[in-house]
Amino acid sequence: MATVVVKIGTSSITDERGAIAVEAVAKLCDELAAARDAGHRVVLVTSGAIAAGLPALGMSRADAPDLATLQAVSAIGQSRLMRVYDDVLGARGIISGQILIAPLDFMERSQYLHARSTIRRLLELGVLPIVNENDALADDEIRFGDNDRIAALVAHLVSAELLLLLTDAPGLFTADPRLDSTATLIEEIVELDAELEAVAGGRGTDRGSGGMASKLAAAKIAAWSGVRAVIAGAGRPGVVADAIDGVPGVGTLVRPRDKRLSARKLWIAFAVGSSGVVVVDDGARSALIERNVSLLAAGVGQVVGRFQANDAVELAGPDGKVFAKGLVRLDATSLRQLAGRRTSELPTGTPHEVVHRDDLVVLP
């Protein structure tokens, strides 16, 4: 029995007008029901609240350019989206439970544990959890494509064996198949790199918000979590079962990394926004990458941005290339004043580590 997180995007469950396409939801729910009947535990992450709310108000995306309107539309669309899922799943004898989640739930330890226990209990009760971003109450701008990232973090949260990202495309191609007739499907990715991320491009459709680049970013999070990820076409018959069974060519398979990040380091790497950049010298960069040590003030050359203690910052070498991310123990002003000083030269009470090794993630 596997635990599977399935994410479906807005454009895969709505029609050209943005209204919910019941037949598309029914197709998905049939496959989720079949996976449950086969003994698997399934969590669904779904987009579509904003797109579903717009037609209810007789509005288009152009009529909702500001955050307050988008949040209001999301609140209206969320209930309509869940009503369709409740009806379709209920007809198949499945009870669904709504979970509205935000990146903060992965950054705060207590929130993380609470979210995990709630979803796990729903699964124990035989309920199919349906997760969406809490757009209506977000305290910053709605980040399009964030449900892809949330799906990857949920996969880590529930210790899933598979993250299935369903989209309009059959997977990642060597080029945009709409522009290049010679483009072919990339069936397997062992290690994600900048070249593959460049191939992914930007947004896919006006109704969707993530595009292939967002799917690939989510697959990277899953890989770092030790979770197998598959990017596949939502319209493919039997796509959920094929992805679970590892059928070749079902989509683009992204293999998990051998070395997994802990939950805390996964939050730092992917769930916490960066507030600045700390540029270090070559010696410090080598030590951080090769010896798993903490960053000291002596290795700091430049401080970019405005941040407070405990904020996340990126670490870059003298060439400006970012190689790590971590939680800084000094604010930007203090760090500028102490940059380059030896530990013995620091004022009394100053943290010896600028970024402690337990709060630091070296990026590939």
N, C-alpha and C positions, 0 to 999 in steps of 0.2 A: 504493500500500500504506500502510495506516495502522497505528499502534500504538494498541491499545485496552485500557483497563483496565476490567474488569467487576467490580462488587462486588455480592454477593448476601447478603441478611440471613438471620438464623436462621429467622424465621417462614416464609420462602419455600422452605426446603428441609427443614422438619420437619413432622410431623403434629401433631395436637392433644395427643398424649401427650409430644411433644418428641423422638420417635424420628425418625431420618433418613428422609425420604420419597424412596425410590430413584427413583420415577417423576419427581419434580420435579428431581432431580439429572440424570437422563437427558435430560429436556427441555432443561435448560440446556446440558449437554455436547454435545447434538446441534447446538445453535446456535453454540456456541464452535467446534466442528469445522467447521461450514459457513463461519464467518468465516475460519478458518485456510485452508480450501480456496480461498477467494476471494483469498488472498494477504496477509491481514492478520496482524499479530503481536498475540497476545492474552495478557494477564495477568489471572488471576482472583484476586480478594480475597474470601474467604469467611468468614462467621461460622458459628457452630453448634457449636463444640467443647464448651462448657459444657452446652448443651441436649442434645447427643448423649450426653454422659457420665452425665447424671442417670438415664435409664432403665436404663443398664447396672448401676447400683447400687441400682435400685429406689427411687430418691429423687425428690422433687419440688423445685422451686425453693425452697419454704419450708423444706426440710430442710437447706439449705445457706446459712445467713445470714452466715457468717463467711468472711473472706478465705482462710484456709488450706484450708477445705473446697472453696471455689470453684476454687482453683488445682489441688487434687487432682482434682476432677471434670473440669476442663479437660484435664489430662494424660491422663485415661482417654478422654475423648471425642475428643481430637484424632486419635488413631490410628484410631478407628472412622470418623471423618469422612473421613480421607484414604484409608482402605481402600475406601470407596464410590467416591470420585473415581477412584482408581487402576483399579478394576474397570470402571467405566463408560467412562472414557476409553480404557483399554487395549483394550476391545472395539471401539473406533473407530480403533485403531492409533496412539493418541497417548500419549506418555510424559509424565507430570506430575512436577514437582519441588516439594517443600515448602519454603517460606521462612517462618520464624517471625520476626516483626519487632516492634520497639517504638519508641515516639517518640524514644528516645535515638539510634536509628539515623539520625534526621534532624537531630539537634542537633549531633552531633559530626562534624566534617568528614571525618575518616578513616573513620568508620563509614558515613557517607553515600556516600563514593566506593566503599567495599567493597561495600555493598548494591547500588549501581548496576552495578558491574562483574559481580557474580554474576548478577543478573537478566538483564542484557544478554547474558551468555555463554549462559545457559539458552535464551534466545530464538534465539541464533545456532545452537545445537545442535538446534533444532526442538522443544524441550521447552516444555510449557505450565506456567509458574510458577504455583503456588497459594500465595497469601500469607494469613497469619492473624496476629493479634496474639499475642505470646508471653505469654499469660495465665499459664501455669504457673510462670513464673519472674519475673513482674513484681515490682518491689521497692516498689510502692505499690499502692493499691487499684485493682482492675480498673475501668476507666472505661467504663461501658456506652456503646455507640455509637462507640467509638474506632476501630473498623474502617472506618467511613465516612471519618473524618479520615485514617486511614492510607492508604485507597484514593486519596484526593485527593493526598496527598504522594507516593505511588508513581507516580501519573500524571505529576507533575512530575519525579520521579526518572528515569523512562524516556522523557521527552519525548513523552508520548502526545498524540495528536490528539483523543481522546475519552475521557471518563470516564462510564461507564454505571452508574448506581446503581439496582439492581433491588430492588423492594419489593412489598408486597401491594397498594398503591394504584396507579392508573394515572398518578399524578403529583401535583402540588400543585394543590389546589382553592381556590376563592375563600372557601370555608368548609368545615367538617367535613361531608362528604356523609352521614355517619351521623346527623347531627343536623339538617341543612338540605337539604331536597329541591331547593332552587334553586341549590345549589352547582355551579359549572362548572369545568372543567379550565383551568388557566392554561398555555397552550401555549408561551409564550415569556417569558423574563425578561431584560431588557437590563441592568438594574442592581438588585442586591439592596439592600433597605432595611429599616428596622425594622418597617414595616408588613407586609411580606411575611413576615418572620421571625415576627411575631406570629400570622399566619395559619397558619403551619406547626404550631404547638401543641407537644405533648409526645410521649411514647412511644405507639407504635401498639398493640402486643400484649404479653401477658405473656411470651411466648417470645422476642420481639425485645427489643432493648435501645436502639435508636437513635431510631426514630420519624422523622417527616418533618422535624422541626427539625434533627436530626442530618444528614439528607440535604442539607438546604439549606445547612447550615454547610460541608459537604464541597464542595458545588457552588461556594460562595463561594471556597474555597481554590483550586479548579480554575480559576475565573474569573481570580483574581489570578495564576495560573500561565500564563495564556494558553491554557488547555485548555477546549474545549467540553464541557459537562456535560449529561447527560440523566437525569432521574429518571423511571422508567417501571415498569410492572407486570411482575413476573417471569412471570406466567401468560399474558401476551399472546403469541400465536403470532408467530414471526419477529421478536421484539422486538430482538434483537441486530443483525440485518441492517438492520432499519428505522432503528435509532438510528445505525448507521454511515453509512447512505445519506442521513440527514437527512430522513426521511419526516415530513411535517407531522402533528402530532397523536399521534406515537408516545408522548409523555409531556410532561414539562415541560422545555423546553430553556433552559439558562442560558448566555447568550452570554459568551465570554471578554472580558476587558477589553483595551483597546488597549495599555495600559501594563502590562508584566509585571514582577513582582518577581523579583529575583535569588534564587538558592537560599538564600543567607544570610539575606536579609530575609524570605523565606517562612518559614524556621525561626523567626525572631524573632516574626513576626506570629502564627503558627498552631501551631508545634510546641513552643514553650517556655512553660511556665506562668508566670504573673505572680506575683511575690513581694511586691509592694507598689505604692503609688501615689505619684507625685511631682506635687504641685500647683504649677503655674507661673503667673506673672502674664500679663496680656493681651498685653503686649509680646513676651514670650517665645513665647507661643502663636502669635501672628501671624508672627513670624520663622521659627519651625519649620515652619509650614504653607506659607508663601509663598516663603521664601528658601532652603530646604534647608540650614539651618545646624545647628551643634551646640548642645546645651543647656548653658549656663554656670551656675555657682552663683548669679550675680546674678539670674537669672530664677526661681529656686526660692523658693516661698513656704511650702510645707508638705510634710512627709514623713510618709507613712502606711504602717505595717507594719514588719516586720523583715526586712532583706535584706542580702546580702553583695555585695561588688564582683563584677561580671560577671553578677549575677542579672538576670532580665528584670523590668522594672517598667512599669506603665502611666503615661502622662502625661495629666494632666487640667488644665483651665482653672480659673479662680476659681469658675466655676459648678458645678464637680464633674464635668463631662462629659468622659469620656475621648476623646482625639483622636489619640493616638499610643502606640506601645509601643517599648521599646528596652532595650539592655543598659547598666546603670548602672556607672560606674567607681569609685564610692565606696560604702561600706556605709552603712546607714541612720543609724547613730549619728553618723558623721563628716559626713554630708550635712546632718543637722539643725544641727550646729554651724556649718557653712559657708554655710547657706542665706542668700541675699541679698547675699553679699559679692562685690565686684568681683574680677576675676582678679588684679590687683596686690596684693590684700589676702590672698590665699591663702598658707598656709604653704609653705615650700620643699619641693618634691617632690610636692606635691599635683597630681593631674591637672587640667588647665585645663578639660577638658570633662567635665561630669557624664554626659551621654550623647552620644557622638560621632555625627555625622550618618551615618557608614557603618553604625552599629549602631541606627539609628532608622527606624521605619516609621510614616508618617502614615496613619491609618485613615480610611475614608470615614464 
